[in-house]
Amino acid sequence: MVNPSDQAAQIDRAIRTAAIALGLFALLVAFTALVVISQAVLRQLRVAGLDLATLRALGLSSGQLWAISLVQVAAMAAGGFMAVILSRCSVARECNKAPAL
């Protein structure tokens, strides 16, 4: 007869490696997402920098220019968020169409 505590310990040892690997993979995905998002934000700010020089020449203060940059980044983030939400909804819709087992 198998002792339940021994069996639980064996199960814990068996899944520990998989859990650690999954955690490391999650960290890698998070780091990759951070790099991609940072690159997109920096690219957007670099392109907007050309417009900011013109706006500065028209008399906008540095606070107003900062606010404009912040609004542009927020709009880009909101667009990305909506894309994720809509893609999740479409995946869920497809999953609900699948016949049950």
CYANA upper distance limits for C-alpha pairs under 8 A (distance plus 0.5 A):
  2 VAL  CA      6 ASP  CA      7.87
  2 VAL  CA      7 GLN  CA      7.41
  3 ASN  CA      7 GLN  CA      6.75
  4 PRO  CA      8 ALA  CA      6.59
  5 SER  CA      9 ALA  CA      6.70
  6 ASP  CA     10 GLN  CA      6.75
  7 GLN  CA     11 ILE  CA      6.73
  8 ALA  CA     12 ASP  CA      6.65
  9 ALA  CA     13 ARG  CA      6.75
 10 GLN  CA     14 ALA  CA      6.62
 11 ILE  CA     15 ILE  CA      6.80
 12 ASP  CA     16 ARG  CA      6.45
 13 ARG  CA     17 THR  CA      8.06
 14 ALA  CA     18 ALA  CA      8.34
 15 ILE  CA     19 ALA  CA      6.55
 16 ARG  CA     20 ILE  CA      6.67
 17 THR  CA     21 ALA  CA      6.63
 18 ALA  CA     22 LEU  CA      6.56
 19 ALA  CA     23 GLY  CA      6.65
 20 ILE  CA     24 LEU  CA      6.71
 21 ALA  CA     25 PHE  CA      6.62
 22 LEU  CA     26 ALA  CA      6.64
 23 GLY  CA     27 LEU  CA      6.80
 24 LEU  CA     28 LEU  CA      6.73
 25 PHE  CA     29 VAL  CA      6.69
 26 ALA  CA     30 ALA  CA      6.61
 27 LEU  CA     31 PHE  CA      6.59
 28 LEU  CA     32 THR  CA      6.62
 29 VAL  CA     33 ALA  CA      6.60
 30 ALA  CA     34 LEU  CA      6.65
 31 PHE  CA     35 VAL  CA      6.76
 32 THR  CA     36 VAL  CA      6.70
 33 ALA  CA     37 ILE  CA      6.51
 34 LEU  CA     38 SER  CA      6.45
 35 VAL  CA     39 GLN  CA      6.57
 36 VAL  CA     40 ALA  CA      6.76
 37 ILE  CA     41 VAL  CA      6.68
 38 SER  CA     42 LEU  CA      6.57
 39 GLN  CA     43 ARG  CA      6.56
 40 ALA  CA     44 GLN  CA      6.64
 41 VAL  CA     45 LEU  CA      6.65
 41 VAL  CA     73 VAL  CA      7.00
 42 LEU  CA     46 ARG  CA      6.54
 43 ARG  CA     47 VAL  CA      6.77
 44 GLN  CA     48 ALA  CA      6.59
 44 GLN  CA     73 VAL  CA      8.05
 45 LEU  CA     49 GLY  CA      6.47
 45 LEU  CA     69 SER  CA      7.36
 45 LEU  CA     73 VAL  CA      8.44
 46 ARG  CA     50 LEU  CA      7.86
 47 VAL  CA     51 ASP  CA      8.08
 48 ALA  CA     52 LEU  CA      6.69
 48 ALA  CA     69 SER  CA      7.93
 49 GLY  CA     53 ALA  CA      6.89
 50 LEU  CA     54 THR  CA      7.42
 51 ASP  CA     55 LEU  CA      6.76
 52 LEU  CA     56 ARG  CA      6.43
 52 LEU  CA     65 LEU  CA      7.07
 53 ALA  CA     57 ALA  CA      6.78
 54 THR  CA     58 LEU  CA      6.88
 55 LEU  CA     59 GLY  CA      7.08
 55 LEU  CA     60 LEU  CA      6.43
 55 LEU  CA     65 LEU  CA      8.18
 56 ARG  CA     60 LEU  CA      5.52
 56 ARG  CA     61 SER  CA      7.38
 56 ARG  CA     62 SER  CA      8.30
 56 ARG  CA     65 LEU  CA      8.06
 60 LEU  CA     64 GLN  CA      6.57
 60 LEU  CA     65 LEU  CA      7.11
 61 SER  CA     65 LEU  CA      6.83
 62 SER  CA     66 TRP  CA      6.57
 63 GLY  CA     67 ALA  CA      6.68
 64 GLN  CA     68 ILE  CA      6.75
 65 LEU  CA     69 SER  CA      6.86
 66 TRP  CA     70 LEU  CA      6.67
 67 ALA  CA     71 VAL  CA      6.64
 68 ILE  CA     72 GLN  CA      6.79
 69 SER  CA     73 VAL  CA      6.80
 70 LEU  CA     74 ALA  CA      6.56
 71 VAL  CA     75 ALA  CA      6.55
 72 GLN  CA     76 MET  CA      6.79
 73 VAL  CA     77 ALA  CA      6.66
 74 ALA  CA     78 ALA  CA      6.55
 75 ALA  CA     79 GLY  CA      6.67
 76 MET  CA     80 GLY  CA      6.81
 77 ALA  CA     81 PHE  CA      6.60
 78 ALA  CA     82 MET  CA      6.64
 79 GLY  CA     83 ALA  CA      6.71
 80 GLY  CA     84 VAL  CA      6.84
 81 PHE  CA     85 ILE  CA      6.77
 82 MET  CA     86 LEU  CA      6.53
 83 ALA  CA     87 SER  CA      6.55
 84 VAL  CA     88 ARG  CA      6.63
 85 ILE  CA     89 CYS  CA      6.72
 86 LEU  CA     90 SER  CA      6.77
 87 SER  CA     91 VAL  CA      6.71
 88 ARG  CA     92 ALA  CA      6.59
 89 CYS  CA     93 ARG  CA      6.58
 90 SER  CA     94 GLU  CA      6.75
 91 VAL  CA     95 CYS  CA      6.71
 92 ALA  CA     96 ASN  CA      6.69
 93 ARG  CA     97 LYS  CA      7.05
 94 GLU  CA     98 ALA  CA      7.34
